[in-house]
Amino acid sequence: MAEKTGTPLTPVQILEASLRKEKAAYRFYEGMLKRTQVLFIRDLLEELRDSEAVHAKTIETKIAHLRAGKKI
Protein backbone atom coordinates (compact mmCIF):
# COMPACT_ATOMS: atom_id res chain seq x y z
CA MET A 1 0.00 0.00 0.00
CA ALA A 2 1.13 3.52 -0.70
CA GLU A 3 1.26 4.64 2.94
CA LYS A 4 3.79 1.89 3.72
CA THR A 5 6.09 2.74 0.83
CA GLY A 6 6.06 6.46 1.31
CA THR A 7 4.42 6.98 -2.07
CA PRO A 8 2.28 10.12 -1.99
CA LEU A 9 -1.46 9.55 -2.00
CA THR A 10 -3.93 11.46 -4.11
CA PRO A 11 -6.60 13.50 -2.35
CA VAL A 12 -9.22 10.93 -3.39
CA GLN A 13 -7.14 8.08 -1.97
CA ILE A 14 -6.77 9.93 1.32
CA LEU A 15 -10.49 10.66 1.48
CA GLU A 16 -11.35 7.06 0.60
CA ALA A 17 -9.10 5.81 3.42
CA SER A 18 -10.73 8.30 5.77
CA LEU A 19 -14.18 7.15 4.68
CA ARG A 20 -13.31 3.52 5.46
CA LYS A 21 -12.27 4.56 8.98
CA GLU A 22 -15.45 6.58 9.51
CA LYS A 23 -17.60 3.64 8.40
CA ALA A 24 -15.66 1.26 10.64
CA ALA A 25 -16.16 3.61 13.59
CA TYR A 26 -19.88 3.79 12.82
CA ARG A 27 -20.11 -0.02 12.85
CA PHE A 28 -18.13 -0.14 16.10
CA TYR A 29 -20.49 2.23 17.90
CA GLU A 30 -23.51 0.47 16.43
CA GLY A 31 -22.19 -2.84 17.72
CA MET A 32 -21.54 -1.43 21.17
CA LEU A 33 -25.11 -0.15 21.30
CA LYS A 34 -26.30 -3.73 21.02
CA ARG A 35 -24.20 -4.71 24.02
CA THR A 36 -25.37 -2.25 26.65
CA GLN A 37 -28.60 -1.10 28.23
CA VAL A 38 -26.97 1.62 30.35
CA LEU A 39 -28.81 4.77 29.30
CA PHE A 40 -26.00 7.32 29.52
CA ILE A 41 -23.65 4.98 27.64
CA ARG A 42 -26.30 4.38 24.97
CA ASP A 43 -26.81 8.14 24.62
CA LEU A 44 -23.08 8.67 24.16
CA LEU A 45 -22.73 5.79 21.70
CA GLU A 46 -25.66 7.10 19.66
CA GLU A 47 -24.12 10.56 19.57
CA LEU A 48 -20.75 9.19 18.49
CA ARG A 49 -22.33 6.89 15.88
CA ASP A 50 -24.37 9.75 14.45
CA SER A 51 -21.26 11.95 14.26
CA GLU A 52 -19.50 9.26 12.23
CA ALA A 53 -22.45 9.19 9.81
CA VAL A 54 -22.16 12.95 9.32
CA HIS A 55 -18.41 12.68 8.80
CA ALA A 56 -18.89 9.90 6.24
CA LYS A 57 -21.46 11.92 4.31
CA THR A 58 -19.13 14.93 4.25
CA ILE A 59 -16.26 12.82 2.94
CA GLU A 60 -18.49 11.17 0.32
CA THR A 61 -19.51 14.62 -0.91
CA LYS A 62 -15.88 15.74 -1.12
CA ILE A 63 -14.95 12.60 -3.09
CA ALA A 64 -17.83 13.17 -5.50
CA HIS A 65 -16.77 16.78 -6.05
CA LEU A 66 -13.18 15.80 -6.72
CA ARG A 67 -14.20 13.07 -9.13
CA ALA A 68 -16.43 15.57 -10.96
CA GLY A 69 -13.48 17.93 -11.31
CA LYS A 70 -14.91 20.48 -8.88
CA LYS A 71 -12.83 22.34 -6.35
CA ILE A 72 -13.55 21.60 -2.72
C-alpha positions as CSV (number, residue, x, y, z in Angstrom):
1,M,0.0,0.0,0.0
2,A,1.1,3.5,-0.7
3,E,1.3,4.6,2.9
4,K,3.8,1.9,3.7
5,T,6.1,2.7,0.8
6,G,6.1,6.5,1.3
7,T,4.4,7.0,-2.1
8,P,2.3,10.1,-2.0
9,L,-1.5,9.5,-2.0
10,T,-3.9,11.5,-4.1
11,P,-6.6,13.5,-2.4
12,V,-9.2,10.9,-3.4
13,Q,-7.1,8.1,-2.0
14,I,-6.8,9.9,1.3
15,L,-10.5,10.7,1.5
16,E,-11.3,7.1,0.6
17,A,-9.1,5.8,3.4
18,S,-10.7,8.3,5.8
19,L,-14.2,7.1,4.7
20,R,-13.3,3.5,5.5
21,K,-12.3,4.6,9.0
22,E,-15.5,6.6,9.5
23,K,-17.6,3.6,8.4
24,A,-15.7,1.3,10.6
25,A,-16.2,3.6,13.6
26,Y,-19.9,3.8,12.8
27,R,-20.1,0.0,12.9
28,F,-18.1,-0.1,16.1
29,Y,-20.5,2.2,17.9
30,E,-23.5,0.5,16.4
31,G,-22.2,-2.8,17.7
32,M,-21.5,-1.4,21.2
33,L,-25.1,-0.1,21.3
34,K,-26.3,-3.7,21.0
35,R,-24.2,-4.7,24.0
36,T,-25.4,-2.2,26.7
37,Q,-28.6,-1.1,28.2
38,V,-27.0,1.6,30.4
39,L,-28.8,4.8,29.3
40,F,-26.0,7.3,29.5
41,I,-23.6,5.0,27.6
42,R,-26.3,4.4,25.0
43,D,-26.8,8.1,24.6
44,L,-23.1,8.7,24.2
45,L,-22.7,5.8,21.7
46,E,-25.7,7.1,19.7
47,E,-24.1,10.6,19.6
48,L,-20.7,9.2,18.5
49,R,-22.3,6.9,15.9
50,D,-24.4,9.7,14.5
51,S,-21.3,11.9,14.3
52,E,-19.5,9.3,12.2
53,A,-22.5,9.2,9.8
54,V,-22.2,13.0,9.3
55,H,-18.4,12.7,8.8
56,A,-18.9,9.9,6.2
57,K,-21.5,11.9,4.3
58,T,-19.1,14.9,4.3
59,I,-16.3,12.8,2.9
60,E,-18.5,11.2,0.3
61,T,-19.5,14.6,-0.9
62,K,-15.9,15.7,-1.1
63,I,-15.0,12.6,-3.1
64,A,-17.8,13.2,-5.5
65,H,-16.8,16.8,-6.1
66,L,-13.2,15.8,-6.7
67,R,-14.2,13.1,-9.1
68,A,-16.4,15.6,-11.0
69,G,-13.5,17.9,-11.3
70,K,-14.9,20.5,-8.9
71,K,-12.8,22.3,-6.3
72,I,-13.6,21.6,-2.7
